[in-house]
Amino acid sequence: MERNADVVVIGGGGAGMSAALFASSAGASVTLLEADSKLGGATALSDAVIYAAGTSVQRRLGIADSADAMYFYIMTLNAWQTRPDIIRILSDRSSEAIEWAMQLGVGFDWVAESGVDGVARGHCTNGGGAALCAALAAEMARHDIEVCLGVRAERLLTEGGAVTGVHADGVDYRAKAVVVTTGGFGNSPEMRARHFPTAAQHGSWVYAVHHNAPFILGDGIKLGEAVGAAISGHDTGLLNPSANLVPFVIEAYLPDWIMVVNDYGRRFMPENISYAVSGYLMNQQPNAHAWAVFSESALVAGTEAGRELTPYRSGLLSETWNAGRIRGEAENGRVRKAGSLAELAEITGTDGLGLEATVERYNAACREGTDREWSKQMRPEFVIDGPPYYAIELKASSIGQTSAGLTIDADGRVQDAHGRPIAGLYAAGETLGCVQGRRYAGGGMGIASALVFGRLAGEEAGKFAKGGSAQEV
Ligand SMILES: Cc1cc2nc3c(=O)[nH]c(=O)nc-3n(C[C@H](O)[C@H](O)[C@H](O)COP(=O)(O)OP(=O)(O)OC[C@H]3O[C@@H](n4cnc5c(N)ncnc54)[C@H](O)[C@@H]3O)c2cc1C
């Protein structure tokens, strides 16, 4: 069986819906294939914090910022080992994506400091990813876009090296251009082992934020590879710290009332730092793990207020860093509990003298209110002082972004191993390997990439399909 459209979009998350809308606005007839029984993908499950600079929302909130500042921050954070042309597009067009979302009825009341340069760029979508996807889906309904749910793309059709459609469920969906937006590969152990070994090393601890989006399996990478696409971004995904006490819990931030040390008993970061930093540092420690250390008094003081962990004003309280859960897990040995620091060092295999020296300095900083070593605000009630003492093993094993995938040029065209565009093939969103770089710049980069490059790929694919842009091969 055969069906025809100017553009076929594979995947109906934030990138796919944006691409479909922009291809349609370019005058193309569009068919969108979605493997799941509903639209949205990981985008709909997300908090939909969107990283963007120079927006009207920032101006309304009195935040001075610019696309240039975002560009230089991301490039500097990555020591310029990421694609300047891609980061330029992301930085320059992030504000357009926010203004467009607002035109579709999406609201932003709060912008969080989600990176590590002190500038608030994390635009918190009112109502999260569900609201964002509802707005995109409503706009799709206003366009004449054919949506095929429960259709999982199996392979790309080609003629003379050009991509000319998609095969799925016994149907050839013929098209002049195809846009791949199948998201990440967080739910595939096989793809994690191939493209994200730093995550895979954590074995049974590993899970992805994508957990509830069943088709986040890396199909786009395989579809592209089969027609000669280059894969980039190997092992550059984002890993968030996890105590692994609650299955599949998504808590990217650690609380400020714990002390985090490595096997030498030494601290290596301010404990409440952004996940743009913490997971990478944790994986660089001996045995790629760390210990959260605290005493009973700090546990009580730290948890009794039921404090929210993230800067996103989500209102969500931690399921892990909860006194009842920690005491319960101490009974079954999952949380280590000891009568002295020396015993705690012994049962965790950390260096006892190192741990005692670190606790001494940490306690002095708590009493002073300032940690001069790590520039962290401290509180006297968080001193590690008197038994019982606790330690919880931490690993940066919870996948926030997979980041490896297809490579595009500045027109959203998928490139082959020689850097040449593959005719008729476009891609956007988390299936790309050329956006996130070696360091995730801050909360919101995933959706920003989905919207910015989804819009770009859709528009370019639409123009190409309608003969408006010559595609040299
Ligand atoms: C709980 C959670 C919280 C998050 N919070 C944030 C946040 O606040 N800010 C941020 O920037 N990022 C966040 N992320 C990450 C972010 O959601 C993703 O990076 C982004 O949404 C990816 O968008 P996408 O359109 O590329 O992929 P998705 O939204 O995942 O869409 C991909 C779609 O493709 C479909 N698909 C896959 N294979 C096929 C196939 N073969 N055929 C047809 N369809 C297929 C999938 O079913 C899915 O619907 C979060 C993710 C989760 C899960």
The ligand as an SDF file (V2000), in Angstrom:
LIG
                    3D

 53 58  0  0  0  0  0  0  0  0999 V2000
    9.9100   13.8230   32.9420 C   0  0  0  0  0  0  0  0  0  0  0  0
   10.7410   14.6510   32.0190 C   0  0  0  0  0  0  0  0  0  0  0  0
   11.0690   15.9500   32.3710 C   0  0  0  0  0  0  0  0  0  0  0  0
   11.8220   16.7330   31.4910 C   0  0  0  0  0  0  0  0  0  0  0  0
   11.9930   18.0560   31.7710 N   0  0  0  0  0  0  0  0  0  0  0  0
   12.5670   18.8470   30.8330 C   0  0  0  0  0  0  0  0  0  0  0  0
   12.5490   20.2530   30.9750 C   0  0  0  0  0  0  0  0  0  0  0  0
   11.9340   20.7990   31.8900 O   0  0  0  0  0  0  0  0  0  0  0  0
   13.1910   20.9950   30.0290 N   0  0  0  0  0  0  0  0  0  0  0  0
   13.8420   20.4160   28.9600 C   0  0  0  0  0  0  0  0  0  0  0  0
   14.4140   21.1310   28.1540 O   0  0  0  0  0  0  0  0  0  0  0  0
   13.8260   19.0900   28.7800 N   0  0  0  0  0  0  0  0  0  0  0  0
   13.1670   18.3040   29.6590 C   0  0  0  0  0  0  0  0  0  0  0  0
   13.0880   16.9710   29.4370 N   0  0  0  0  0  0  0  0  0  0  0  0
   13.6720   16.4430   28.1700 C   0  0  0  0  0  0  0  0  0  0  0  0
   12.7840   16.8650   27.0110 C   0  0  0  0  0  0  0  0  0  0  0  0
   11.4490   16.5270   27.3100 O   0  0  0  0  0  0  0  0  0  0  0  0
   13.2060   16.2220   25.7020 C   0  0  0  0  0  0  0  0  0  0  0  0
   14.5620   16.4410   25.4370 O   0  0  0  0  0  0  0  0  0  0  0  0
   12.4090   16.8160   24.5390 C   0  0  0  0  0  0  0  0  0  0  0  0
   11.0450   16.8990   24.8760 O   0  0  0  0  0  0  0  0  0  0  0  0
   12.5700   15.9720   23.3020 C   0  0  0  0  0  0  0  0  0  0  0  0
   11.6250   16.3730   22.3420 O   0  0  0  0  0  0  0  0  0  0  0  0
   11.4970   15.5600   20.9970 P   0  0  0  0  0  0  0  0  0  0  0  0
   10.3520   16.1080   20.2680 O   0  0  0  0  0  0  0  0  0  0  0  0
   12.8180   15.4780   20.3440 O   0  0  0  0  0  0  0  0  0  0  0  0
   11.1760   14.0720   21.4740 O   0  0  0  0  0  0  0  0  0  0  0  0
    9.8770   13.5160   22.1870 P   0  0  0  0  0  0  0  0  0  0  0  0
    9.0610   14.5750   22.7880 O   0  0  0  0  0  0  0  0  0  0  0  0
   10.3430   12.4210   23.0710 O   0  0  0  0  0  0  0  0  0  0  0  0
    9.0400   12.9140   20.9660 O   0  0  0  0  0  0  0  0  0  0  0  0
    9.5170   11.8350   20.2050 C   0  0  0  0  0  0  0  0  0  0  0  0
    8.3100   11.0870   19.6860 C   0  0  0  0  0  0  0  0  0  0  0  0
    8.7170   10.1830   18.6740 O   0  0  0  0  0  0  0  0  0  0  0  0
    7.9480    8.9980   18.7940 C   0  0  0  0  0  0  0  0  0  0  0  0
    8.6620    7.9140   18.1110 N   0  0  0  0  0  0  0  0  0  0  0  0
    9.8030    7.2970   18.4800 C   0  0  0  0  0  0  0  0  0  0  0  0
   10.1620    6.3850   17.5600 N   0  0  0  0  0  0  0  0  0  0  0  0
    9.2320    6.4370   16.5870 C   0  0  0  0  0  0  0  0  0  0  0  0
    9.0520    5.7370   15.3510 C   0  0  0  0  0  0  0  0  0  0  0  0
    9.9230    4.8010   14.9280 N   0  0  0  0  0  0  0  0  0  0  0  0
    7.9740    6.0410   14.5780 N   0  0  0  0  0  0  0  0  0  0  0  0
    7.0670    6.9740   14.9600 C   0  0  0  0  0  0  0  0  0  0  0  0
    7.1900    7.6520   16.1360 N   0  0  0  0  0  0  0  0  0  0  0  0
    8.2670    7.4040   16.9240 C   0  0  0  0  0  0  0  0  0  0  0  0
    7.8110    8.8230   20.2840 C   0  0  0  0  0  0  0  0  0  0  0  0
    6.7480    7.9690   20.6370 O   0  0  0  0  0  0  0  0  0  0  0  0
    7.6180   10.2570   20.7500 C   0  0  0  0  0  0  0  0  0  0  0  0
    6.2610   10.6040   20.7980 O   0  0  0  0  0  0  0  0  0  0  0  0
   12.3130   16.1780   30.2760 C   0  0  0  0  0  0  0  0  0  0  0  0
   11.9850   14.8730   29.9300 C   0  0  0  0  0  0  0  0  0  0  0  0
   11.1680   14.1320   30.7800 C   0  0  0  0  0  0  0  0  0  0  0  0
   10.7300   12.7790   30.3240 C   0  0  0  0  0  0  0  0  0  0  0  0
  1  2  1  0
  2  3  1  0
  2 52  2  0
  3  4  2  0
  4  5  1  0
  4 50  1  0
  5  6  2  0
  6  7  1  0
  6 13  1  0
  7  8  2  0
  7  9  1  0
  9 10  1  0
 10 11  2  0
 10 12  1  0
 12 13  2  0
 13 14  1  0
 14 15  1  0
 14 50  1  0
 15 16  1  0
 16 17  1  0
 16 18  1  0
 18 19  1  0
 18 20  1  0
 20 21  1  0
 20 22  1  0
 22 23  1  0
 23 24  1  0
 24 25  2  0
 24 26  1  0
 24 27  1  0
 27 28  1  0
 28 29  2  0
 28 30  1  0
 28 31  1  0
 31 32  1  0
 32 33  1  0
 33 34  1  0
 33 48  1  0
 34 35  1  0
 35 36  1  0
 35 46  1  0
 36 37  1  0
 36 45  1  0
 37 38  2  0
 38 39  1  0
 39 40  1  0
 39 45  2  0
 40 41  1  0
 40 42  2  0
 42 43  1  0
 43 44  2  0
 44 45  1  0
 46 47  1  0
 46 48  1  0
 48 49  1  0
 50 51  2  0
 51 52  1  0
 52 53  1  0
M  END
$$$$
